[in-house]
Amino acid sequence: MRAIIKAAEWTLGPETAEGAPKEPLYEAECTRCMEQSGATEGERLPAEVWALKHTGANPTHRTYRAIITSFWRVEPAEGNPYRELEAR
């Protein structure tokens, strides 16, 4: 069965599935060589320290991309027909 729902309410919130990060992931990427710090959950200090050390080892590498990743989930709101279907 296929249906098109023209108007249905949804809610957007943090991903709560088992194993999903509870806090944002923080990471730094050198825009000169594209090397990355690696991601840490809930703490930006390790990425910041990595960037400083990377510049110390590579004095011409001075610009970084701050990568902050959060995970979201969309769920059917009260009154949305999908909510009833998933409850079955």
C-alpha positions as CSV (number, residue, x, y, z in Angstrom):
1,M,0.0,0.0,0.0
2,R,1.3,3.4,-0.9
3,A,0.0,6.7,0.4
4,I,0.8,10.3,-0.1
5,I,0.3,12.5,3.0
6,K,0.1,16.1,2.0
7,A,0.2,17.6,5.5
8,A,1.6,15.8,8.5
9,E,3.4,17.1,11.5
10,W,6.9,15.9,12.5
11,T,9.2,16.7,15.3
12,L,13.0,17.1,15.1
13,G,15.2,16.4,18.0
14,P,18.5,14.8,19.0
15,E,19.1,11.2,18.0
16,T,18.5,8.9,21.0
17,A,19.1,5.5,19.5
18,E,21.4,3.2,21.4
19,G,25.0,3.9,20.6
20,A,24.3,7.4,19.1
21,P,26.6,10.1,20.5
22,K,24.9,12.1,23.3
23,E,27.1,15.2,22.7
24,P,28.4,16.8,19.5
25,L,31.6,15.4,17.9
26,Y,34.4,18.0,17.6
27,E,37.2,17.7,15.0
28,A,39.7,20.0,13.3
29,E,40.9,19.7,9.7
30,C,44.0,21.5,8.3
31,T,42.8,23.3,5.1
32,R,46.4,23.2,3.8
33,C,47.1,19.4,3.9
34,M,43.6,18.1,4.9
35,E,45.0,16.2,7.8
36,Q,42.4,15.7,10.6
37,S,42.6,15.6,14.4
38,G,40.1,12.8,14.8
39,A,36.7,13.3,16.5
40,T,36.0,13.5,20.2
41,E,32.6,13.5,21.8
42,G,31.6,16.5,23.8
43,E,35.1,18.0,24.0
44,R,36.5,20.5,21.6
45,L,39.8,21.0,23.5
46,P,41.6,17.9,21.9
47,A,40.9,19.3,18.4
48,E,42.1,22.7,19.4
49,V,45.3,21.3,20.9
50,W,45.8,19.2,17.8
51,A,45.6,22.3,15.6
52,L,48.1,24.1,17.7
53,K,50.5,21.2,17.6
54,H,50.0,20.7,13.9
55,T,50.9,24.3,13.2
56,G,53.9,23.9,15.5
57,A,55.1,21.0,13.4
58,N,54.1,22.7,10.1
59,P,54.5,26.5,10.5
60,T,52.8,27.3,7.2
61,H,49.7,25.4,8.1
62,R,47.6,28.0,9.9
63,T,44.0,27.6,8.9
64,Y,41.6,24.9,10.0
65,R,38.1,23.8,9.4
66,A,36.2,23.2,12.7
67,I,33.9,20.2,12.1
68,I,31.1,19.9,14.7
69,T,28.7,17.0,14.1
70,S,25.4,16.6,15.8
71,F,22.9,13.8,15.1
72,W,19.2,14.4,14.8
73,R,16.1,12.3,14.4
74,V,12.8,13.1,12.9
75,E,9.7,11.4,14.5
76,P,6.0,11.6,13.6
77,A,4.2,14.0,15.9
78,E,0.9,13.4,17.6
79,G,-1.8,13.2,14.9
80,N,0.6,12.1,12.2
81,P,-0.6,8.8,10.6
82,Y,2.9,7.4,10.6
83,R,2.9,7.5,14.4
84,E,-0.1,5.2,14.5
85,L,1.5,2.8,12.0
86,E,4.7,2.6,13.9
87,A,2.9,1.9,17.2
88,R,1.5,-1.3,15.7
